[in-house]
Amino acid sequence: MDHRDSRSSVRVRAVLSAAAALAVVTSGGVPGTAQAADTVTWTTQTVAPGVRVRSAGIENGAAEPVWTVTVQRAGTGRLSGAATWAAVGPRSWADATAGQLSADGFAPRVETVRWPDYADTPHGVMGLRVRIGSYTTQAAAQSAAQAVTAAGFHTAVDWTGYDADQPADRENVHVAVIDPRTFTGTVEGTHDGNVAQRATTSSVAAKLGSLVGVNAGFFVTSDADGVQGTQSGLSADHGELESMAAGSRAALIIGDGGRQVRVADLTTSVTVRAGADSYQAEGINRVPGLVRDCGRPGASPSELPWQDVTCHATDDLVLFTGEFGAPLPTGPGTQVVLDADGRVVSAGARGGTVPAHGAVLQGIGAAADWLTHHAPVGRPAAVREVVRDTAGKRVRLDRDDSIVSAAPTLVRHGRISVDAAAEGVVDPQDLSFGYAWANVRQPRTMAGVDAEGRLILATVDGRRTGGSEGFTLQEAAAFMRSLGAVDALNLDGGGSTAMAVHGVLLNNPSDATGERAVGGTIQVLPGRTG
C-alpha cells in the first residue's frame, strides 16, 4: 500500500469514527473519538422538547493538504456537445501529458482516481489526473499555473483537502434531530407563500418563528433558466404540488406536520381534462419551454434528469398555482385562466398574474393549440395531479403534508446506496460532468429518518469557510448512516447550505457575499400556545 492509499484508509476511519461519536451523542451518550489523530469539539442545544441541535468541529491531525496545479483534459460534453475540461482522463492521455510536461521542464506526477462506491457506476479506477507541485499558498500555486498555461496546457489550481483520496483537515458539522414522539410542533417544507421568490434560510426562519431551519431543494438561480426561486424538482406545500419531479429522484415526504417522515424516489404526472379530451402538463410554476435539471417527457436533449442542465421543450403545457407570486411568463403561445371551480374565465395571450383562488394554464406549440381548441371560455378544465413512488404506489397528500426533493439518495433501507448516475449528478461516460459536484468535497445539506422515525437534518460547511472542507457524496452518505439514518438524501448544497436556530444562522455559508437566498426551506415550527 503506497502513501496515498494509507492516508485514504486513515481518512475513512477518521470520518466514520468521528461521525459515530456524533451518533452516540445523538442517542444521549458522551462524545468521544476512536482515533488520537482526531480532535472533536462538541456543543449541544436542546431547542425544545424533542428537538436537539449538536455541532462538531472534526479535525484530523494527520491531514497535510496543499495547493497544487491540476492539468485538465479537453473533451466534449456528451449531453451538450460543448467543449469541456476534465480533471481526470485515461492512462494514454495522462502518460502523454506527463511526458510533454517533463519535456517542457516541469515535474508532473500522475495520480490514480478511483470511483466512489456508488450503487450504479463502475467500480475501480475512474482515471488518472496529472498534477504539478505542492504549495503552501494559493498565490504560489497560481503563479506556477501561469507558467504551465503559458506552455500550452489548461490548468486549475486545486486544494488537495477537497480530494476524496486525501484526508480533510477540518469538517464543521451541525445536526438537528426532531423526535415526533415528544415534539409538539410541526415540520414543513415551505416557499413562504411564494414559489417565485428567493430568501435566506435564516430570514424565513426568523419570520416564521422557527426553531430550526435548513435550506431544501434545487432551484432556478438565473433568469436564463426560468424564474428565479422556482424549484427544479418536486415540491409540495400544504398538500399542493408546486413543482414537478425531474425524473425519478429522491424526495423527503414530510407527512402529518412531521409526524410521519420518509424518503423515497418519486415521480409526478399532471393531466388536464377538458370535456372528453386531455393533455399532459409537464410543468408547474416554471417558464414553458425551459426545464431546469431536465427529466420531463419531451425535454431535449434528454428526458432523464441532468443536474444543473436546462433542457428545452417545444410543446409544453404548464400549470401556475396561486403560490406563483411573480408576473406570469410572456411570449408565444396562449393561456387560459381558471377560477376556483376550475372553469375557464379568460383565454388569450400569455401574461398577467395568477388570480386569487384561481390558476393559469400556459401552452406553447401543440399544447397551445390544444388549449385553443379544447379550453374555451366557460368550459371546465379539470386538473388531476398524481405523485407515485418507484413501486407505483400513489402518494396522497393532505394539507399537513409537504415534499422537498433534490438528489441523490444517500442511504436506502439502512445501507449506503448512492444512485448518482440514475439521478443525473454524474455521467460515467463523461468525466467532465458532475465530477466536482459529486466526487469533490463540498458544503452539503442532508436529510434522513432513523429507525425510530426521527427526522435528521444535517449540514457540513465547505470550501474552507471556517476551515471546513465539506463532504463528497459518498462521505455524506457514510455520515448520515453513522447518525442512524435508515433512509437519507442529499439536498441542495454548495453556497445554499444553511442551518438556522431560532432564526439565527448557525453555520458558515461558503458564498463570499454571505448567506445565499434560496428557493425553499425546511422549517421546524413550535407548537401553538394559548
C-alpha positions in Angstrom: 0.0 0.0 0.0 1.5 3.4 -1.0 1.4 6.6 1.0 -1.8 7.9 -0.7 -3.7 4.6 0.0 -2.6 4.7 3.6 -3.8 8.2 4.1 -7.1 7.3 2.4 -7.6 4.5 4.9 -6.9 6.9 7.7 -9.4 9.3 6.2 -12.2 6.7 6.0 -11.6 5.6 9.6 -11.4 9.1 10.8 -14.7 10.2 9.3 -16.6 7.1 10.4 -15.2 7.2 13.9 -15.9 10.9 14.4 -19.4 10.5 12.8 -20.1 7.5 15.0 -19.2 9.6 18.0 -21.8 12.1 16.9 -24.3 9.2 16.6 -23.5 8.3 20.2 -24.2 11.9 21.2 -27.5 11.8 19.3 -28.7 9.0 21.4 -27.7 10.8 24.6 -24.2 9.3 25.2 -20.9 11.1 25.8 -18.9 12.2 22.8 -15.5 10.7 22.2 -13.1 9.8 19.4 -11.7 6.4 18.4 -8.5 7.8 17.0 -5.9 10.0 18.6 -5.3 11.9 15.4 -8.8 13.4 15.6 -10.0 16.3 17.7 -13.7 16.7 18.0 -15.3 19.6 19.9 -19.0 19.4 20.6 -21.8 21.7 21.6 -25.4 20.7 22.3 -28.6 22.7 22.3 -31.9 21.4 23.5 -34.0 23.8 21.4 -37.4 22.4 22.5 -38.7 19.1 23.9 -37.9 16.6 21.1 -35.6 19.0 19.2 -31.8 18.9 19.7 -29.1 20.5 17.7 -25.5 19.3 18.0 -22.4 20.9 16.4 -18.9 19.5 16.0 -15.6 20.6 14.5 -13.9 17.4 13.4 -10.1 17.9 13.0 -7.7 15.4 11.6 -4.1 16.0 12.7 -2.8 13.6 10.0 -4.0 15.8 7.2 -1.5 17.7 5.2 -3.4 19.5 2.4 -1.6 21.7 0.0 -2.3 23.8 -3.1 -1.4 22.2 -6.4 -1.7 22.7 -10.1 -4.0 20.3 -12.0 -3.6 19.9 -15.8 -7.0 19.3 -17.4 -8.1 17.2 -20.3 -10.0 18.7 -23.2 -13.2 17.0 -24.1 -16.8 17.3 -25.4 -19.8 17.2 -23.2 -21.8 14.1 -24.0 -25.1 15.9 -23.5 -24.4 19.4 -24.6 -21.8 18.8 -27.3 -19.9 21.8 -26.0 -16.2 21.9 -25.2 -15.4 20.8 -21.7 -12.4 20.3 -19.4 -12.0 17.3 -17.1 -9.7 16.8 -14.2 -9.4 13.0 -14.9 -8.6 11.1 -18.1 -7.4 7.8 -19.4 -3.9 6.4 -18.9 -2.9 7.2 -22.5 -3.8 10.9 -22.0 -2.1 11.0 -18.6 1.1 9.5 -19.8 1.3 11.6 -22.9 0.5 14.8 -20.9 3.1 14.0 -18.3 5.7 13.3 -21.0 5.0 16.6 -22.6 5.2 18.5 -19.3 8.5 16.8 -18.5 9.9 17.7 -21.9 9.0 21.3 -21.1 10.9 21.3 -17.8 8.1 20.6 -15.4 7.9 17.8 -12.8 4.5 16.3 -13.1 3.0 13.5 -11.0 0.3 11.1 -12.2 -2.3 10.1 -9.6 -4.9 7.3 -9.8 -8.5 8.3 -9.1 -11.0 5.6 -8.1 -14.7 5.6 -8.4 -16.6 6.2 -5.2 -18.7 3.2 -4.1 -21.8 4.4 -5.9 -24.7 2.0 -6.4 -24.9 2.5 -10.2 -21.5 3.4 -11.6 -18.4 1.4 -12.4 -16.0 0.4 -9.6 -12.3 0.5 -9.5 -10.2 3.1 -11.4 -12.1 6.0 -12.8 -9.0 7.5 -14.5 -5.8 9.4 -13.8 -5.1 13.1 -13.1 -1.9 15.0 -13.8 -0.6 17.5 -11.2 2.4 19.7 -10.6 3.8 20.9 -7.4 2.8 21.3 -3.7 2.4 24.9 -2.5 1.6 26.4 0.9 -0.3 29.3 -0.6 -2.9 29.7 -3.3 -0.9 32.6 -4.7 2.2 30.4 -5.2 0.1 27.8 -7.0 -1.5 30.4 -9.2 1.9 31.7 -10.2 3.1 28.2 -11.1 -0.1 27.6 -13.0 0.6 30.6 -15.2 3.9 29.1 -16.3 2.1 25.8 -17.2 -0.6 27.6 -19.0 2.0 29.6 -21.0 3.4 26.3 -22.2 0.1 25.4 -23.8 -1.8 23.4 -21.1 -5.2 24.1 -19.5 -4.8 24.3 -15.7 -6.8 24.7 -12.5 -5.4 25.5 -9.0 -6.8 22.9 -6.5 -6.7 22.4 -2.8 -5.9 18.7 -2.1 -8.0 18.8 1.1 -11.0 18.6 -1.3 -9.8 15.3 -2.8 -11.7 12.2 -1.8 -8.5 10.1 -1.5 -6.8 12.6 0.9 -7.9 13.4 4.5 -9.6 16.7 5.2 -8.1 18.6 8.0 -11.4 20.0 9.3 -15.1 19.5 8.8 -17.7 21.6 10.7 -21.0 19.8 11.0 -24.4 20.6 12.5 -27.1 18.1 13.2 -30.7 18.6 14.2 -32.7 15.6 15.4 -36.5 16.0 15.7 -38.4 13.3 17.6 -42.1 13.3 16.7 -42.8 11.3 19.9 -42.0 14.3 22.1 -42.0 17.3 19.8 -45.3 19.1 19.9 -44.7 21.5 17.0 -44.7 20.8 13.2 -42.2 20.4 10.4 -42.9 21.7 6.9 -41.2 22.3 3.6 -42.1 25.9 2.6 -41.7 28.6 0.0 -43.1 31.1 2.5 -46.2 31.7 0.3 -44.4 32.5 -3.0 -42.6 29.9 -5.1 -41.2 32.7 -7.3 -39.0 34.4 -4.7 -35.7 33.8 -3.1 -35.0 34.4 0.6 -32.3 33.3 3.0 -33.0 30.3 5.2 -32.4 32.4 8.4 -34.7 35.2 7.3 -37.6 32.8 6.6 -36.9 31.1 10.0 -37.0 34.4 11.8 -40.2 35.4 10.1 -41.9 32.1 11.0 -40.5 31.9 14.5 -38.8 28.7 13.5 -36.9 26.6 16.0 -34.6 25.1 13.3 -34.5 25.8 9.6 -32.4 24.4 6.7 -32.3 25.0 3.0 -34.2 22.5 0.9 -34.3 21.6 -2.8 -32.7 22.7 -6.0 -34.0 25.9 -7.6 -33.5 28.3 -10.5 -30.8 30.8 -9.9 -30.6 32.6 -13.3 -33.2 34.4 -15.4 -31.8 32.5 -18.4 -33.1 29.2 -16.8 -36.5 30.4 -15.7 -38.0 32.4 -12.9 -35.5 32.6 -10.0 -36.6 30.8 -6.9 -38.8 28.3 -8.6 -37.9 24.7 -7.8 -36.2 22.5 -10.4 -37.6 19.3 -8.8 -40.6 18.1 -7.0 -42.1 20.2 -4.2 -45.4 20.4 -2.4 -46.6 22.8 0.2 -49.7 22.2 2.4 -50.6 19.2 0.3 -50.5 21.0 -3.0 -47.9 20.4 -5.8 -45.9 23.5 -6.5 -43.4 21.9 -9.0 -43.0 18.6 -10.7 -40.3 15.9 -10.4 -37.3 16.0 -12.6 -37.5 12.3 -13.5 -37.4 9.8 -10.6 -35.4 11.5 -7.9 -35.1 11.4 -4.1 -37.6 13.3 -2.1 -38.4 13.9 1.6 -42.0 13.3 2.3 -43.0 15.3 5.5 -46.3 13.8 6.4 -48.7 14.9 9.1 -46.7 18.0 10.0 -43.5 16.0 10.5 -45.0 13.0 12.5 -44.6 10.7 9.5 -41.4 11.3 7.5 -39.9 9.1 4.8 -37.5 9.2 1.9 -38.5 7.9 -1.5 -37.8 8.3 -5.2 -40.9 10.0 -6.6 -42.4 10.8 -10.0 -45.3 13.1 -10.8 -47.9 13.4 -13.5 -50.5 16.2 -14.2 -53.4 15.6 -16.5 -55.6 18.5 -17.7 -59.1 17.3 -18.9 -61.5 19.5 -20.9 -64.6 17.7 -21.9 -63.7 14.3 -23.4 -60.1 15.4 -24.2 -57.0 15.5 -22.1 -53.4 16.7 -22.3 -50.4 16.1 -20.1 -48.9 19.1 -18.4 -45.1 18.7 -17.8 -44.5 21.6 -15.5 -45.9 23.5 -12.6 -44.8 27.1 -11.9 -42.0 27.3 -14.5 -41.4 29.0 -17.8 -42.9 27.0 -20.6 -40.1 25.5 -22.8 -37.4 25.7 -20.0 -36.9 22.6 -18.0 -34.2 23.0 -15.4 -32.5 19.7 -14.5 -34.4 18.1 -17.4 -36.2 14.9 -16.5 -39.5 15.5 -18.2 -41.1 13.8 -21.3 -40.5 15.9 -24.4 -37.5 17.7 -23.0 -34.4 18.0 -25.2 -31.6 16.9 -25.3 -32.7 14.5 -22.6 -35.8 13.3 -20.8 -33.6 11.9 -18.0 -32.5 14.1 -15.0 -29.3 16.0 -15.5 -28.1 18.2 -12.7 -27.7 21.9 -13.4 -28.6 21.5 -17.1 -31.5 23.4 -18.6 -33.4 21.3 -21.2 -35.9 22.7 -23.7 -39.4 21.7 -24.9 -41.2 23.0 -28.0 -44.6 21.6 -27.0 -45.2 22.3 -23.3 -48.2 22.8 -21.0 -47.5 24.4 -17.6 -49.8 24.9 -14.7 -49.4 28.0 -12.5 -50.8 28.0 -9.0 -51.8 30.7 -6.5 -48.3 30.5 -4.9 -46.7 31.8 -8.1 -46.3 35.4 -6.9 -44.4 36.8 -9.9 -45.7 38.2 -13.2 -46.6 35.3 -15.4 -44.2 34.5 -18.3 -44.9 36.1 -21.6 -44.1 35.1 -25.1 -45.6 32.9 -27.9 -48.4 30.5 -27.1 -51.6 31.0 -25.2 -53.0 30.8 -21.7 -56.3 30.2 -20.0 -57.3 31.4 -16.6 -59.3 29.2 -14.3 -61.5 30.3 -11.4 -61.7 28.5 -8.1 -64.1 26.0 -9.6 -61.8 25.1 -12.4 -63.8 26.9 -15.1 -62.1 28.9 -17.9 -62.9 32.6 -17.3 -60.5 34.0 -19.9 -58.2 32.9 -22.7 -55.6 34.7 -24.8 -52.0 35.9 -24.8 -49.6 34.8 -22.0 -49.0 37.2 -19.2 -50.6 38.9 -16.2 -50.8 37.3 -12.8 -52.5 34.3 -11.2 -55.8 35.4 -9.8 -56.7 34.8 -6.1 -58.1 31.3 -5.6 -57.5 30.5 -9.3 -55.0 29.0 -11.6 -53.5 29.5 -15.0 -52.6 27.1 -17.8 -50.0 28.3 -20.4 -49.2 26.3 -23.5 -46.6 26.6 -26.3 -46.5 24.6 -29.6 -49.0 21.7 -29.7 -50.1 22.5 -26.1 -51.2 26.0 -27.1 -53.2 24.5 -30.0 -54.9 22.1 -27.6 -55.8 24.9 -25.2 -57.3 27.0 -28.0 -59.4 24.2 -29.3 -60.5 22.4 -26.1 -60.5 25.1 -23.3 -62.7 27.9 -24.5 -64.2 30.4 -22.0 -66.9 28.9 -19.9 -65.7 25.3 -20.2 -64.4 23.4 -17.1 -60.8 22.3 -17.2 -60.1 19.7 -14.5 -56.5 19.2 -13.3 -55.5 15.8 -11.9 -52.2 15.6 -10.1 -50.6 12.2 -9.1 -47.4 11.5 -7.1 -46.1 8.0 -7.1 -43.1 6.1 -5.6 -41.0 3.7 -7.5 -43.2 0.8 -6.5 -46.1 2.6 -8.3 -47.9 3.3 -5.1 -49.7 6.7 -5.1 -48.6 9.2 -2.5 -51.7 11.0 -1.3 -51.2 14.5 0.2 -53.3 16.3 2.8 -52.9 19.9 4.0 -50.5 18.9 6.7 -48.1 17.2 4.2 -45.2 18.7 2.3 -42.5 17.4 0.0 -39.0 18.7 -0.8 -36.7 16.9 -3.2 -33.2 17.1 -4.6 -30.6 14.3 -5.4 -29.3 11.8 -5.0 -30.4 9.2 -2.5 -27.7 8.6 0.1 -29.0 5.8 2.3 -31.7 3.3 1.5 -33.1 0.6 3.8 -30.2 1.1 6.2 -27.4 0.7 3.7 -25.3 3.3 1.9 -26.8 3.5 -1.6 -25.9 6.5 -3.7 -27.6 6.2 -7.1 -25.5 9.1 -8.6 -25.9 8.2 -12.3 -29.6 7.4 -12.2 -30.4 10.7 -10.5 -28.3 12.6 -13.0 -25.5 14.0 -10.9 -22.6 12.1 -12.6 -22.1 10.5 -16.0 -19.8 7.6 -16.2 -19.4 8.3 -19.9 -18.4 11.9 -19.4 -16.0 12.6 -16.6 -16.3 16.3 -17.1 -19.9 16.2 -15.9 -20.6 16.3 -12.2 -17.0 15.3 -11.1 -16.5 18.3 -8.8 -20.2 18.4 -7.8 -20.3 14.8 -6.5 -16.8 13.5 -6.1 -15.0 16.5 -4.6 -15.7 17.8 -1.0 -18.4 20.5 -1.0 -20.7 22.1 1.5 -23.7 19.8 1.8 -27.2 19.7 3.4 -28.6 16.3 4.1 -31.9 14.9 5.5 -32.9 11.5 6.7 -35.0 9.4 9.1 -33.9 6.9 11.6 -35.4 3.6 12.7 -37.5 5.3 15.4 -39.0 7.8 12.9 -36.8 10.8 14.0 -36.1 13.4 11.4 -32.3 14.1 10.9 -31.3 17.4 9.3 -27.6 17.9 8.8 -25.1 20.4 7.3 -21.4 20.4 6.7 -19.6 23.6 5.8 -17.1 23.6 2.9 -14.8 25.5 0.6 -12.7 26.3 3.7 -15.2 28.6 5.3 -14.2 28.4 9.0 -11.6 25.9 7.8 -14.1 23.3 6.9 -13.7 21.4 3.6 -17.0 19.6 3.3 -18.1 16.1 2.2 -18.1 14.1 -1.0 -21.4 12.5 -1.7 -20.1 9.2 -0.5 -18.8 10.8 2.7 -22.2 12.5 3.2 -23.9 9.1 2.9 -21.5 7.5 5.4 -22.1 10.4 7.8 -25.9 10.1 7.6 -25.7 6.3 8.1 -23.5 6.8 11.1 -26.1 9.1 12.6 -28.6 6.2 12.5 -30.4 7.2 9.3 -32.1 4.2 7.6 -33.0 6.4 4.6 -31.4 9.7 3.6 -31.0 12.1 0.7 -28.8 14.9 -0.4 -30.5 18.3 -0.5 -29.2 21.5 -2.2 -25.7 22.3 -1.1 -22.7 24.5 -2.0 -23.4 28.1 -1.3 -27.1 27.2 -0.5 -26.1 25.2 2.6 -27.5 26.8 5.7 -28.9 26.0 9.1 -30.6 28.5 11.4 -31.6 28.0 15.1 -34.2 30.5 16.4 -33.8 32.5 13.2 -30.0 32.9 13.7 -27.6 31.4 11.2 -25.6 28.6 12.8 -23.2 27.5 10.1 -20.7 29.4 7.8 -22.1 29.6 4.2 -19.5 29.4 1.5 -20.6 32.3 -0.7 -18.3 35.3 -0.4 -21.3 37.6 -0.1 -22.7 35.6 2.9 -25.8 33.5 3.2 -27.5 32.8 -0.1 -31.1 33.5 -0.8 -32.7 30.1 -1.7 -35.9 28.9 -3.2 -37.3 26.8 -0.4 -36.6 25.7 3.1 -37.5 23.1 5.7 -38.7 24.7 8.9 -39.2 23.2 12.4 -42.0 25.2 13.9 -43.1 25.4 17.6 -46.5 24.3 18.7 -49.2 26.9 19.2 -49.8 28.2 22.7 -52.8 29.7 24.2 
